[in-house]
Amino acid sequence: MTTHHKIIFGNCMSMNEIDDQTVHLMVTSPPYFNAPFDYQGLYSSYDNYLNVLQSFAKEAYRVLQNGRISVLNIDDMLVDGRKYPIVADATKIFMEAGFNYRDRITWKKPDGYLRISRRSGVLLQNPYPMYFYPDNLLENIIIFQKGKFDYKSKSKEERELSKIDKVEFQEKKWYSTLWEMVNVLPNSSNNLEKGIAAFPDELPYRIIKLFSYKGETVLDPFLGSGTTIKVARLLERNSIGIEMLENLEETIKEKIGFGKTISLFNTEDTLEVIKRSS
């Protein structure tokens, strides 16, 4: 199946290049508020950050088809000793935009990923009550739905083409609200991921398989290094990605199979790049 992919360099608070109700699934990981590892100082205040999420949520609701799914990989953030309730606030924002809250999945990173840090280690220096600050081994995957899906809208042929492997579903425990997946570190040895807080391929892989059909369009408004487009292409879905940083263009193209390296993807797939005038 030949697929088409589009990269838009600009801010996802506006998605003017995307028509109403033309997207079948959104999966993304919005930047955490002033995360110290990659976005420190990006937002002037927490209210400014929430305003960005509000604009983004309204646009996501507009472009998504009725009955379809929006997925956020997001978590609370500790900045300068203060914990910000990003999950709760983002959930409220998406519901106010019109989405229904469908579910929450907890993503558990490998046990070996986390060791005692300066935060949790405070108790070792001061082994008394009130000195406890836990380190986080978990992230949230929040699932929203726009209205109700018409299951009869898909033909038997379309359903069979996108049938989910029941063995994979059971062996990898997709049925659970706890997903164990290996994360991509910001300082990954993979040159394409270095310095980028990318989520692992496995995350969009599961979401795309579970909530879309082959030939449909997947949107990632915070594209980063291009993981969502890469996986969408592998799974024979069309895709749209929006990214603010134009200097990631070559990284994205290489990762999604339109770069200089010989690609194992379908060579008939097409790519469109749009750069908004500043």
ChimeraX commands (.cxc) that place a marker at each C-alpha (Angstrom):
marker #1 position 0.00,0.00,0.00 radius 0.5
marker #1 position 1.44,3.38,-1.04 radius 0.5
marker #1 position 1.32,6.07,1.63 radius 0.5
marker #1 position 1.82,9.85,1.74 radius 0.5
marker #1 position 3.59,11.75,4.51 radius 0.5
marker #1 position 3.66,15.44,5.29 radius 0.5
marker #1 position 5.99,17.42,7.55 radius 0.5
marker #1 position 4.95,20.94,8.52 radius 0.5
marker #1 position 7.55,23.17,10.13 radius 0.5
marker #1 position 5.71,25.58,12.40 radius 0.5
marker #1 position 3.69,25.84,15.58 radius 0.5
marker #1 position 0.87,23.34,16.18 radius 0.5
marker #1 position -1.29,25.95,17.90 radius 0.5
marker #1 position -2.42,26.49,14.32 radius 0.5
marker #1 position -2.94,23.59,11.90 radius 0.5
marker #1 position -4.30,25.58,8.96 radius 0.5
marker #1 position -2.75,23.16,6.46 radius 0.5
marker #1 position -5.04,20.38,7.75 radius 0.5
marker #1 position -8.74,20.40,6.82 radius 0.5
marker #1 position -11.51,19.73,9.33 radius 0.5
marker #1 position -12.11,16.06,10.22 radius 0.5
marker #1 position -9.39,14.63,7.96 radius 0.5
marker #1 position -7.24,12.94,10.62 radius 0.5
marker #1 position -8.06,9.46,11.95 radius 0.5
marker #1 position -5.68,9.28,14.91 radius 0.5
marker #1 position -3.49,11.67,16.85 radius 0.5
marker #1 position -0.59,10.38,18.94 radius 0.5
marker #1 position 1.99,12.73,20.40 radius 0.5
marker #1 position 4.16,13.65,23.35 radius 0.5
marker #1 position 3.86,17.37,24.07 radius 0.5
marker #1 position 6.93,18.94,25.66 radius 0.5
marker #1 position 6.79,18.86,29.43 radius 0.5
marker #1 position 6.77,22.25,31.07 radius 0.5
marker #1 position 10.36,23.57,31.07 radius 0.5
marker #1 position 11.81,20.06,31.31 radius 0.5
marker #1 position 15.45,20.52,32.39 radius 0.5
marker #1 position 16.79,17.93,29.93 radius 0.5
marker #1 position 15.52,19.56,26.71 radius 0.5
marker #1 position 13.05,22.42,27.13 radius 0.5
marker #1 position 14.36,24.41,30.09 radius 0.5
marker #1 position 13.12,27.98,29.94 radius 0.5
marker #1 position 11.00,27.39,26.81 radius 0.5
marker #1 position 7.85,28.77,28.44 radius 0.5
marker #1 position 7.72,32.04,30.35 radius 0.5
marker #1 position 5.27,30.62,32.90 radius 0.5
marker #1 position 3.12,27.58,33.60 radius 0.5
marker #1 position 0.05,29.53,32.47 radius 0.5
marker #1 position 1.82,30.19,29.17 radius 0.5
marker #1 position 2.43,26.45,28.82 radius 0.5
marker #1 position -1.24,25.66,29.52 radius 0.5
marker #1 position -2.34,28.24,26.93 radius 0.5
marker #1 position -0.26,26.37,24.34 radius 0.5
marker #1 position -1.98,23.11,25.30 radius 0.5
marker #1 position -5.40,24.78,25.04 radius 0.5
marker #1 position -4.78,26.03,21.50 radius 0.5
marker #1 position -3.32,22.68,20.48 radius 0.5
marker #1 position -6.27,20.74,21.95 radius 0.5
marker #1 position -8.83,22.87,20.06 radius 0.5
marker #1 position -6.99,22.34,16.78 radius 0.5
marker #1 position -6.66,18.60,17.43 radius 0.5
marker #1 position -10.41,18.39,18.01 radius 0.5
marker #1 position -11.11,20.28,14.77 radius 0.5
marker #1 position -8.95,18.14,12.49 radius 0.5
marker #1 position -9.89,14.78,14.01 radius 0.5
marker #1 position -12.75,12.79,12.51 radius 0.5
marker #1 position -15.76,12.07,14.69 radius 0.5
marker #1 position -15.35,8.98,16.82 radius 0.5
marker #1 position -11.58,8.91,16.58 radius 0.5
marker #1 position -8.80,8.90,19.16 radius 0.5
marker #1 position -6.24,11.40,20.49 radius 0.5
marker #1 position -3.39,10.06,22.62 radius 0.5
marker #1 position -1.02,12.07,24.81 radius 0.5
marker #1 position 2.17,10.68,26.29 radius 0.5
marker #1 position 2.64,13.17,29.10 radius 0.5
marker #1 position 3.62,13.41,32.73 radius 0.5
marker #1 position 3.93,15.76,35.68 radius 0.5
marker #1 position 7.16,17.72,35.86 radius 0.5
marker #1 position 9.41,18.81,38.70 radius 0.5
marker #1 position 10.94,22.23,37.99 radius 0.5
marker #1 position 13.06,24.08,40.55 radius 0.5
marker #1 position 11.66,22.03,43.41 radius 0.5
marker #1 position 7.99,22.47,42.43 radius 0.5
marker #1 position 5.87,19.66,40.97 radius 0.5
marker #1 position 3.44,20.73,38.21 radius 0.5
marker #1 position 0.22,18.67,37.72 radius 0.5
marker #1 position 0.50,18.49,33.93 radius 0.5
marker #1 position -1.51,15.26,33.55 radius 0.5
marker #1 position -4.50,16.62,35.45 radius 0.5
marker #1 position -4.40,20.00,33.72 radius 0.5
marker #1 position -3.97,18.49,30.23 radius 0.5
marker #1 position -6.89,16.12,30.86 radius 0.5
marker #1 position -9.10,19.02,31.86 radius 0.5
marker #1 position -8.00,21.05,28.83 radius 0.5
marker #1 position -8.78,18.23,26.38 radius 0.5
marker #1 position -12.18,17.60,27.94 radius 0.5
marker #1 position -13.00,21.32,27.76 radius 0.5
marker #1 position -12.02,21.21,24.06 radius 0.5
marker #1 position -14.78,18.62,23.52 radius 0.5
marker #1 position -13.02,15.28,23.92 radius 0.5
marker #1 position -14.32,12.43,26.05 radius 0.5
marker #1 position -11.87,10.89,28.50 radius 0.5
marker #1 position -11.53,7.26,27.42 radius 0.5
marker #1 position -8.66,5.72,29.35 radius 0.5
marker #1 position -5.23,6.02,30.91 radius 0.5
marker #1 position -2.32,3.64,30.48 radius 0.5
marker #1 position 0.76,3.73,32.68 radius 0.5
marker #1 position 4.06,3.28,30.87 radius 0.5
marker #1 position 6.64,1.57,33.09 radius 0.5
marker #1 position 10.29,1.95,32.15 radius 0.5
marker #1 position 12.81,-0.81,32.90 radius 0.5
marker #1 position 13.81,-1.19,36.54 radius 0.5
marker #1 position 17.48,-0.71,35.64 radius 0.5
marker #1 position 16.72,2.69,34.06 radius 0.5
marker #1 position 16.42,4.40,37.42 radius 0.5
marker #1 position 18.96,4.60,40.18 radius 0.5
marker #1 position 18.92,6.69,43.31 radius 0.5
marker #1 position 19.14,10.33,42.24 radius 0.5
marker #1 position 19.81,13.61,44.00 radius 0.5
marker #1 position 16.04,13.83,44.59 radius 0.5
marker #1 position 15.39,10.44,46.18 radius 0.5
marker #1 position 18.86,10.40,47.74 radius 0.5
marker #1 position 17.90,13.23,50.06 radius 0.5
marker #1 position 16.51,10.63,52.45 radius 0.5
marker #1 position 19.85,8.81,52.61 radius 0.5
marker #1 position 21.48,12.04,53.74 radius 0.5
marker #1 position 18.58,12.81,56.09 radius 0.5
marker #1 position 16.86,9.53,57.12 radius 0.5
marker #1 position 13.94,11.20,58.85 radius 0.5
marker #1 position 10.25,11.82,58.08 radius 0.5
marker #1 position 9.45,14.61,55.57 radius 0.5
marker #1 position 12.65,14.11,53.53 radius 0.5
marker #1 position 11.11,11.64,51.06 radius 0.5
marker #1 position 10.95,12.60,47.35 radius 0.5
marker #1 position 10.40,9.61,45.01 radius 0.5
marker #1 position 12.02,9.21,41.61 radius 0.5
marker #1 position 9.68,8.54,38.71 radius 0.5
marker #1 position 9.81,5.27,36.76 radius 0.5
marker #1 position 6.42,5.84,35.12 radius 0.5
marker #1 position 4.78,8.01,32.49 radius 0.5
marker #1 position 1.15,8.47,31.50 radius 0.5
marker #1 position -0.52,7.66,28.19 radius 0.5
marker #1 position -3.86,9.47,28.20 radius 0.5
marker #1 position -6.51,8.42,25.67 radius 0.5
marker #1 position -9.31,10.74,24.53 radius 0.5
marker #1 position -12.10,10.21,22.03 radius 0.5
marker #1 position -14.09,12.63,19.89 radius 0.5
marker #1 position -17.69,11.41,20.06 radius 0.5
marker #1 position -18.52,7.79,19.22 radius 0.5
marker #1 position -16.97,5.60,16.55 radius 0.5
marker #1 position -19.24,4.03,13.95 radius 0.5
marker #1 position -17.94,0.47,13.74 radius 0.5
marker #1 position -20.13,-0.20,10.70 radius 0.5
marker #1 position -18.27,2.51,8.75 radius 0.5
marker #1 position -15.47,0.05,8.00 radius 0.5
marker #1 position -15.92,-2.70,5.41 radius 0.5
marker #1 position -15.01,-6.31,6.12 radius 0.5
marker #1 position -12.02,-5.95,3.79 radius 0.5
marker #1 position -10.73,-2.87,5.64 radius 0.5
marker #1 position -11.13,-4.64,8.97 radius 0.5
marker #1 position -9.26,-7.75,7.82 radius 0.5
marker #1 position -6.37,-5.72,6.36 radius 0.5
marker #1 position -5.77,-4.12,9.76 radius 0.5
marker #1 position -6.49,-7.11,11.95 radius 0.5
marker #1 position -4.55,-7.10,15.22 radius 0.5
marker #1 position -2.29,-10.05,15.96 radius 0.5
marker #1 position -3.90,-11.71,18.98 radius 0.5
marker #1 position -0.66,-13.48,19.95 radius 0.5
marker #1 position 1.22,-10.16,20.05 radius 0.5
marker #1 position -1.68,-8.57,21.94 radius 0.5
marker #1 position -1.53,-11.24,24.63 radius 0.5
marker #1 position 2.22,-11.86,24.87 radius 0.5
marker #1 position 3.10,-8.16,25.15 radius 0.5
marker #1 position 0.14,-7.56,27.50 radius 0.5
marker #1 position -1.42,-4.78,25.44 radius 0.5
marker #1 position -4.67,-5.61,27.28 radius 0.5
marker #1 position -3.29,-4.16,30.52 radius 0.5
marker #1 position -3.27,-0.57,31.78 radius 0.5
marker #1 position 0.43,-1.12,32.55 radius 0.5
marker #1 position 2.72,-1.16,29.51 radius 0.5
marker #1 position 6.37,-2.07,30.05 radius 0.5
marker #1 position 8.48,-0.47,27.31 radius 0.5
marker #1 position 12.15,0.46,27.03 radius 0.5
marker #1 position 12.55,4.24,26.79 radius 0.5
marker #1 position 14.86,6.30,24.59 radius 0.5
marker #1 position 17.31,8.31,26.68 radius 0.5
marker #1 position 17.92,12.00,25.81 radius 0.5
marker #1 position 21.65,11.21,25.49 radius 0.5
marker #1 position 21.11,8.10,23.38 radius 0.5
marker #1 position 24.08,6.76,21.44 radius 0.5
marker #1 position 21.80,6.77,18.40 radius 0.5
marker #1 position 22.83,9.94,16.55 radius 0.5
marker #1 position 19.27,10.51,15.33 radius 0.5
marker #1 position 17.96,10.63,18.92 radius 0.5
marker #1 position 20.83,12.51,20.56 radius 0.5
marker #1 position 19.56,15.49,22.50 radius 0.5
marker #1 position 15.92,14.73,21.64 radius 0.5
marker #1 position 13.38,13.42,24.18 radius 0.5
marker #1 position 11.92,10.86,21.77 radius 0.5
marker #1 position 9.48,8.16,22.76 radius 0.5
marker #1 position 10.27,4.56,21.72 radius 0.5
marker #1 position 8.90,3.12,18.45 radius 0.5
marker #1 position 6.87,0.66,20.50 radius 0.5
marker #1 position 4.58,3.39,21.86 radius 0.5
marker #1 position 3.16,4.71,18.56 radius 0.5
marker #1 position 3.33,1.15,17.17 radius 0.5
marker #1 position 0.81,-0.07,19.73 radius 0.5
marker #1 position -1.40,3.01,19.49 radius 0.5
marker #1 position -1.47,3.03,15.67 radius 0.5
marker #1 position -2.27,-0.70,15.50 radius 0.5
marker #1 position -5.00,-0.44,18.15 radius 0.5
marker #1 position -6.74,2.74,16.96 radius 0.5
marker #1 position -6.36,3.09,13.18 radius 0.5
marker #1 position -6.78,1.22,9.91 radius 0.5
marker #1 position -4.34,0.87,7.04 radius 0.5
marker #1 position -4.53,3.81,4.64 radius 0.5
marker #1 position -5.79,6.22,7.32 radius 0.5
marker #1 position -3.95,9.35,8.48 radius 0.5
marker #1 position -2.01,9.65,11.73 radius 0.5
marker #1 position -1.08,13.06,13.16 radius 0.5
marker #1 position 1.77,14.00,15.51 radius 0.5
marker #1 position 1.72,17.75,16.29 radius 0.5
marker #1 position 5.00,17.57,18.28 radius 0.5
marker #1 position 6.97,15.47,15.81 radius 0.5
marker #1 position 10.49,15.75,17.23 radius 0.5
marker #1 position 12.81,13.33,15.45 radius 0.5
marker #1 position 9.95,11.75,13.48 radius 0.5
marker #1 position 9.20,8.51,15.34 radius 0.5
marker #1 position 5.45,8.63,14.70 radius 0.5
marker #1 position 5.85,9.11,10.95 radius 0.5
marker #1 position 8.43,6.31,10.81 radius 0.5
marker #1 position 6.07,3.86,12.51 radius 0.5
marker #1 position 3.03,5.05,10.57 radius 0.5
marker #1 position 4.89,4.44,7.31 radius 0.5
marker #1 position 5.96,0.97,8.41 radius 0.5
marker #1 position 2.33,0.17,9.28 radius 0.5
marker #1 position 1.03,1.52,5.94 radius 0.5
marker #1 position -0.70,4.59,7.33 radius 0.5
marker #1 position -0.44,8.12,5.95 radius 0.5
marker #1 position 0.91,10.71,8.36 radius 0.5
marker #1 position 1.26,14.39,9.18 radius 0.5
marker #1 position 3.86,15.73,11.57 radius 0.5
marker #1 position 4.28,19.27,12.87 radius 0.5
marker #1 position 7.60,20.43,14.29 radius 0.5
marker #1 position 8.90,23.85,15.34 radius 0.5
marker #1 position 12.60,23.20,14.80 radius 0.5
marker #1 position 13.55,23.35,11.10 radius 0.5
marker #1 position 17.06,22.17,11.93 radius 0.5
marker #1 position 15.57,18.70,12.54 radius 0.5
marker #1 position 14.57,18.33,8.88 radius 0.5
marker #1 position 17.46,16.09,7.81 radius 0.5
marker #1 position 17.21,14.05,11.01 radius 0.5
marker #1 position 13.50,13.44,10.40 radius 0.5
marker #1 position 13.97,12.57,6.72 radius 0.5
marker #1 position 16.71,10.07,7.57 radius 0.5
marker #1 position 14.66,8.46,10.31 radius 0.5
marker #1 position 11.48,8.09,8.27 radius 0.5
marker #1 position 13.27,6.68,5.24 radius 0.5
marker #1 position 13.47,9.70,2.93 radius 0.5
marker #1 position 17.10,10.55,3.69 radius 0.5
marker #1 position 20.41,9.61,2.11 radius 0.5
marker #1 position 20.52,6.07,3.47 radius 0.5
marker #1 position 18.96,3.33,1.33 radius 0.5
marker #1 position 15.45,2.80,2.64 radius 0.5
marker #1 position 13.70,-0.47,3.40 radius 0.5
marker #1 position 10.32,1.27,3.19 radius 0.5
marker #1 position 7.97,1.20,0.20 radius 0.5
marker #1 position 9.87,3.25,-2.41 radius 0.5
marker #1 position 6.59,4.50,-3.91 radius 0.5
marker #1 position 5.66,6.35,-0.71 radius 0.5
marker #1 position 5.75,10.14,-1.01 radius 0.5
marker #1 position 6.88,12.98,1.23 radius 0.5
marker #1 position 5.79,16.63,1.31 radius 0.5
marker #1 position 7.59,19.27,3.38 radius 0.5
marker #1 position 5.92,22.59,4.21 radius 0.5
marker #1 position 7.84,25.47,5.78 radius 0.5
marker #1 position 5.72,28.32,6.99 radius 0.5
marker #1 position 7.00,31.78,6.27 radius 0.5
marker #1 position 8.20,33.44,9.45 radius 0.5
marker link #1:1,2 radius 0.2
marker link #1:2,3 radius 0.2
marker link #1:3,4 radius 0.2
marker link #1:4,5 radius 0.2
marker link #1:5,6 radius 0.2
marker link #1:6,7 radius 0.2
marker link #1:7,8 radius 0.2
marker link #1:8,9 radius 0.2
marker link #1:9,10 radius 0.2
marker link #1:10,11 radius 0.2
marker link #1:11,12 radius 0.2
marker link #1:12,13 radius 0.2
marker link #1:13,14 radius 0.2
marker link #1:14,15 radius 0.2
marker link #1:15,16 radius 0.2
marker link #1:16,17 radius 0.2
marker link #1:17,18 radius 0.2
marker link #1:18,19 radius 0.2
marker link #1:19,20 radius 0.2
marker link #1:20,21 radius 0.2
marker link #1:21,22 radius 0.2
marker link #1:22,23 radius 0.2
marker link #1:23,24 radius 0.2
marker link #1:24,25 radius 0.2
marker link #1:25,26 radius 0.2
marker link #1:26,27 radius 0.2
marker link #1:27,28 radius 0.2
marker link #1:28,29 radius 0.2
marker link #1:29,30 radius 0.2
marker link #1:30,31 radius 0.2
marker link #1:31,32 radius 0.2
marker link #1:32,33 radius 0.2
marker link #1:33,34 radius 0.2
marker link #1:34,35 radius 0.2
marker link #1:35,36 radius 0.2
marker link #1:36,37 radius 0.2
marker link #1:37,38 radius 0.2
marker link #1:38,39 radius 0.2
marker link #1:39,40 radius 0.2
marker link #1:40,41 radius 0.2
marker link #1:41,42 radius 0.2
marker link #1:42,43 radius 0.2
marker link #1:43,44 radius 0.2
marker link #1:44,45 radius 0.2
marker link #1:45,46 radius 0.2
marker link #1:46,47 radius 0.2
marker link #1:47,48 radius 0.2
marker link #1:48,49 radius 0.2
marker link #1:49,50 radius 0.2
marker link #1:50,51 radius 0.2
marker link #1:51,52 radius 0.2
marker link #1:52,53 radius 0.2
marker link #1:53,54 radius 0.2
marker link #1:54,55 radius 0.2
marker link #1:55,56 radius 0.2
marker link #1:56,57 radius 0.2
marker link #1:57,58 radius 0.2
marker link #1:58,59 radius 0.2
marker link #1:59,60 radius 0.2
marker link #1:60,61 radius 0.2
marker link #1:61,62 radius 0.2
marker link #1:62,63 radius 0.2
marker link #1:63,64 radius 0.2
marker link #1:64,65 radius 0.2
marker link #1:65,66 radius 0.2
marker link #1:66,67 radius 0.2
marker link #1:67,68 radius 0.2
marker link #1:68,69 radius 0.2
marker link #1:69,70 radius 0.2
marker link #1:70,71 radius 0.2
marker link #1:71,72 radius 0.2
marker link #1:72,73 radius 0.2
marker link #1:73,74 radius 0.2
marker link #1:74,75 radius 0.2
marker link #1:75,76 radius 0.2
marker link #1:76,77 radius 0.2
marker link #1:77,78 radius 0.2
marker link #1:78,79 radius 0.2
marker link #1:79,80 radius 0.2
marker link #1:80,81 radius 0.2
marker link #1:81,82 radius 0.2
marker link #1:82,83 radius 0.2
marker link #1:83,84 radius 0.2
marker link #1:84,85 radius 0.2
marker link #1:85,86 radius 0.2
marker link #1:86,87 radius 0.2
marker link #1:87,88 radius 0.2
marker link #1:88,89 radius 0.2
marker link #1:89,90 radius 0.2
marker link #1:90,91 radius 0.2
marker link #1:91,92 radius 0.2
marker link #1:92,93 radius 0.2
marker link #1:93,94 radius 0.2
marker link #1:94,95 radius 0.2
marker link #1:95,96 radius 0.2
marker link #1:96,97 radius 0.2
marker link #1:97,98 radius 0.2
marker link #1:98,99 radius 0.2
marker link #1:99,100 radius 0.2
marker link #1:100,101 radius 0.2
marker link #1:101,102 radius 0.2
marker link #1:102,103 radius 0.2
marker link #1:103,104 radius 0.2
marker link #1:104,105 radius 0.2
marker link #1:105,106 radius 0.2
marker link #1:106,107 radius 0.2
marker link #1:107,108 radius 0.2
marker link #1:108,109 radius 0.2
marker link #1:109,110 radius 0.2
marker link #1:110,111 radius 0.2
marker link #1:111,112 radius 0.2
marker link #1:112,113 radius 0.2
marker link #1:113,114 radius 0.2
marker link #1:114,115 radius 0.2
marker link #1:115,116 radius 0.2
marker link #1:116,117 radius 0.2
marker link #1:117,118 radius 0.2
marker link #1:118,119 radius 0.2
marker link #1:119,120 radius 0.2
marker link #1:120,121 radius 0.2
marker link #1:121,122 radius 0.2
marker link #1:122,123 radius 0.2
marker link #1:123,124 radius 0.2
marker link #1:124,125 radius 0.2
marker link #1:125,126 radius 0.2
marker link #1:126,127 radius 0.2
marker link #1:127,128 radius 0.2
marker link #1:128,129 radius 0.2
marker link #1:129,130 radius 0.2
marker link #1:130,131 radius 0.2
marker link #1:131,132 radius 0.2
marker link #1:132,133 radius 0.2
marker link #1:133,134 radius 0.2
marker link #1:134,135 radius 0.2
marker link #1:135,136 radius 0.2
marker link #1:136,137 radius 0.2
marker link #1:137,138 radius 0.2
marker link #1:138,139 radius 0.2
marker link #1:139,140 radius 0.2
marker link #1:140,141 radius 0.2
marker link #1:141,142 radius 0.2
marker link #1:142,143 radius 0.2
marker link #1:143,144 radius 0.2
marker link #1:144,145 radius 0.2
marker link #1:145,146 radius 0.2
marker link #1:146,147 radius 0.2
marker link #1:147,148 radius 0.2
marker link #1:148,149 radius 0.2
marker link #1:149,150 radius 0.2
marker link #1:150,151 radius 0.2
marker link #1:151,152 radius 0.2
marker link #1:152,153 radius 0.2
marker link #1:153,154 radius 0.2
marker link #1:154,155 radius 0.2
marker link #1:155,156 radius 0.2
marker link #1:156,157 radius 0.2
marker link #1:157,158 radius 0.2
marker link #1:158,159 radius 0.2
marker link #1:159,160 radius 0.2
marker link #1:160,161 radius 0.2
marker link #1:161,162 radius 0.2
marker link #1:162,163 radius 0.2
marker link #1:163,164 radius 0.2
marker link #1:164,165 radius 0.2
marker link #1:165,166 radius 0.2
marker link #1:166,167 radius 0.2
marker link #1:167,168 radius 0.2
marker link #1:168,169 radius 0.2
marker link #1:169,170 radius 0.2
marker link #1:170,171 radius 0.2
marker link #1:171,172 radius 0.2
marker link #1:172,173 radius 0.2
marker link #1:173,174 radius 0.2
marker link #1:174,175 radius 0.2
marker link #1:175,176 radius 0.2
marker link #1:176,177 radius 0.2
marker link #1:177,178 radius 0.2
marker link #1:178,179 radius 0.2
marker link #1:179,180 radius 0.2
marker link #1:180,181 radius 0.2
marker link #1:181,182 radius 0.2
marker link #1:182,183 radius 0.2
marker link #1:183,184 radius 0.2
marker link #1:184,185 radius 0.2
marker link #1:185,186 radius 0.2
marker link #1:186,187 radius 0.2
marker link #1:187,188 radius 0.2
marker link #1:188,189 radius 0.2
marker link #1:189,190 radius 0.2
marker link #1:190,191 radius 0.2
marker link #1:191,192 radius 0.2
marker link #1:192,193 radius 0.2
marker link #1:193,194 radius 0.2
marker link #1:194,195 radius 0.2
marker link #1:195,196 radius 0.2
marker link #1:196,197 radius 0.2
marker link #1:197,198 radius 0.2
marker link #1:198,199 radius 0.2
marker link #1:199,200 radius 0.2
marker link #1:200,201 radius 0.2
marker link #1:201,202 radius 0.2
marker link #1:202,203 radius 0.2
marker link #1:203,204 radius 0.2
marker link #1:204,205 radius 0.2
marker link #1:205,206 radius 0.2
marker link #1:206,207 radius 0.2
marker link #1:207,208 radius 0.2
marker link #1:208,209 radius 0.2
marker link #1:209,210 radius 0.2
marker link #1:210,211 radius 0.2
marker link #1:211,212 radius 0.2
marker link #1:212,213 radius 0.2
marker link #1:213,214 radius 0.2
marker link #1:214,215 radius 0.2
marker link #1:215,216 radius 0.2
marker link #1:216,217 radius 0.2
marker link #1:217,218 radius 0.2
marker link #1:218,219 radius 0.2
marker link #1:219,220 radius 0.2
marker link #1:220,221 radius 0.2
marker link #1:221,222 radius 0.2
marker link #1:222,223 radius 0.2
marker link #1:223,224 radius 0.2
marker link #1:224,225 radius 0.2
marker link #1:225,226 radius 0.2
marker link #1:226,227 radius 0.2
marker link #1:227,228 radius 0.2
marker link #1:228,229 radius 0.2
marker link #1:229,230 radius 0.2
marker link #1:230,231 radius 0.2
marker link #1:231,232 radius 0.2
marker link #1:232,233 radius 0.2
marker link #1:233,234 radius 0.2
marker link #1:234,235 radius 0.2
marker link #1:235,236 radius 0.2
marker link #1:236,237 radius 0.2
marker link #1:237,238 radius 0.2
marker link #1:238,239 radius 0.2
marker link #1:239,240 radius 0.2
marker link #1:240,241 radius 0.2
marker link #1:241,242 radius 0.2
marker link #1:242,243 radius 0.2
marker link #1:243,244 radius 0.2
marker link #1:244,245 radius 0.2
marker link #1:245,246 radius 0.2
marker link #1:246,247 radius 0.2
marker link #1:247,248 radius 0.2
marker link #1:248,249 radius 0.2
marker link #1:249,250 radius 0.2
marker link #1:250,251 radius 0.2
marker link #1:251,252 radius 0.2
marker link #1:252,253 radius 0.2
marker link #1:253,254 radius 0.2
marker link #1:254,255 radius 0.2
marker link #1:255,256 radius 0.2
marker link #1:256,257 radius 0.2
marker link #1:257,258 radius 0.2
marker link #1:258,259 radius 0.2
marker link #1:259,260 radius 0.2
marker link #1:260,261 radius 0.2
marker link #1:261,262 radius 0.2
marker link #1:262,263 radius 0.2
marker link #1:263,264 radius 0.2
marker link #1:264,265 radius 0.2
marker link #1:265,266 radius 0.2
marker link #1:266,267 radius 0.2
marker link #1:267,268 radius 0.2
marker link #1:268,269 radius 0.2
marker link #1:269,270 radius 0.2
marker link #1:270,271 radius 0.2
marker link #1:271,272 radius 0.2
marker link #1:272,273 radius 0.2
marker link #1:273,274 radius 0.2
marker link #1:274,275 radius 0.2
marker link #1:275,276 radius 0.2
marker link #1:276,277 radius 0.2
marker link #1:277,278 radius 0.2
view
